[in-house]
Amino acid sequence: MMLAYMPIALLLLFAAILAVLVIIIGDSFGPKNPNRIKYSTYESGMTPFGEGTRRQPIRFYRVAMLFILFDIEVVFFLPWAVVFRSLGWFGLIEMAIFIAIVLVGYVYAWKKGALEWD
C-alpha cells in the first residue's frame, strides 16, 4: 500500500532538493555589489516620502474575487466531463442549471460594473 505513494514522495523530495540547489547556485554565482544605497530601506535609492502603505482601491479586490469565483467554477467542469456519459440526461441538466446560475452571477457583475477597469 505504501509503495503506491513512493512516486509522490520521490517527486516531493526531488522538488525540495531542486529548490535548495537553485537557491544555493543563485547565491553563489549571482552578482554581488553591496553598497550603502543597496542596503538602505528602499533599494531604488530614492528618498521615501509619505506613508509606506497606501489604501488600495476596492476594484483590485473585487476583480480578484470575481476571477477566483469564475476560475473555481471551471474546476467543476473536469469531473463532470470525465463521467459525462455515465450521468446521462440527469448530468446534462444539472450542469445546465449550474452554468445558468454562474451566468446569472456573471451578468449581475457585468451590469453592476464590477468588470470595468476605470
C-alpha positions in Angstrom: 0.0 0.0 0.0 2.8 2.5 0.9 4.6 1.7 -2.3 1.8 3.4 -4.2 2.8 6.7 -2.6 6.5 6.3 -3.4 6.4 8.2 -6.7 4.8 11.2 -5.0 7.3 11.1 -2.2 10.2 11.0 -4.7 8.7 13.9 -6.6 8.4 16.0 -3.4 12.0 15.1 -2.4 13.2 16.0 -5.9 11.4 19.3 -5.9 12.8 20.2 -2.4 16.3 19.3 -3.5 16.0 21.2 -6.7 14.7 24.3 -4.9 17.5 24.3 -2.4 20.0 23.7 -5.2 18.7 26.6 -7.3 18.9 29.0 -4.3 22.5 27.9 -3.5 23.6 28.3 -7.1 22.0 31.7 -7.5 23.5 32.9 -4.2 27.0 31.5 -5.1 27.2 32.8 -8.7 24.9 35.8 -8.7 26.2 39.4 -8.9 27.3 40.9 -5.7 27.8 44.7 -5.5 26.9 45.8 -2.0 26.9 49.5 -1.1 25.2 51.9 1.3 22.2 52.5 -1.0 21.7 48.9 -1.7 21.3 48.1 2.0 19.0 51.1 2.6 15.3 50.5 3.2 14.4 51.4 -0.4 16.7 49.6 -2.9 16.0 52.2 -5.6 17.9 54.9 -3.7 15.0 57.3 -3.7 14.3 59.3 -0.6 11.0 58.0 0.8 8.1 60.4 1.2 4.6 59.9 2.6 3.4 56.8 4.3 4.8 53.4 3.5 1.3 51.9 3.0 -1.5 53.3 0.8 -5.1 52.3 0.6 -5.7 50.2 -2.5 -8.9 50.9 -4.5 -11.6 48.3 -3.9 -11.7 47.4 -7.6 -8.5 45.4 -7.3 -10.0 43.2 -4.6 -13.3 43.0 -6.5 -11.7 41.8 -9.7 -9.6 39.3 -7.8 -12.6 37.8 -6.1 -14.5 37.6 -9.3 -11.6 35.9 -11.0 -11.3 33.4 -8.2 -15.1 32.8 -8.4 -15.2 32.2 -12.1 -12.0 30.3 -12.1 -13.2 27.9 -9.5 -16.4 27.2 -11.3 -14.3 25.9 -14.3 -12.8 23.3 -11.9 -16.3 21.7 -11.7 -16.3 21.0 -15.4 -13.5 18.4 -15.4 -15.1 15.8 -13.1 -18.4 16.3 -15.0 -16.7 15.8 -18.4 -15.0 12.7 -17.2 -18.2 11.0 -16.1 -20.5 12.7 -18.6 -21.6 9.6 -20.4 -22.5 7.7 -17.3 -24.6 10.6 -15.9 -26.8 10.8 -18.9 -29.5 13.4 -19.2 -29.5 14.0 -15.4 -25.9 15.1 -15.5 -26.5 17.3 -18.5 -29.5 19.1 -16.9 -27.6 19.5 -13.6 -24.7 21.1 -15.4 -27.0 23.3 -17.5 -28.6 24.6 -14.2 -25.1 25.2 -12.7 -24.0 27.1 -15.8 -27.2 29.1 -15.7 -26.6 30.1 -12.1 -23.0 31.1 -12.9 -24.2 33.0 -15.9 -26.7 34.9 -13.8 -23.8 35.9 -11.5 -21.6 36.9 -14.4 -24.4 39.1 -15.9 -25.1 40.7 -12.5 -21.4 41.5 -12.0 -21.2 42.9 -15.5 -24.3 45.1 -15.1 -23.0 46.4 -11.8 -19.8 47.5 -13.5 -17.6 45.1 -11.5 -15.7 44.1 -14.6 -15.0 47.7 -15.7 -11.4 48.8 -15.2 -11.5 52.6 -15.0 
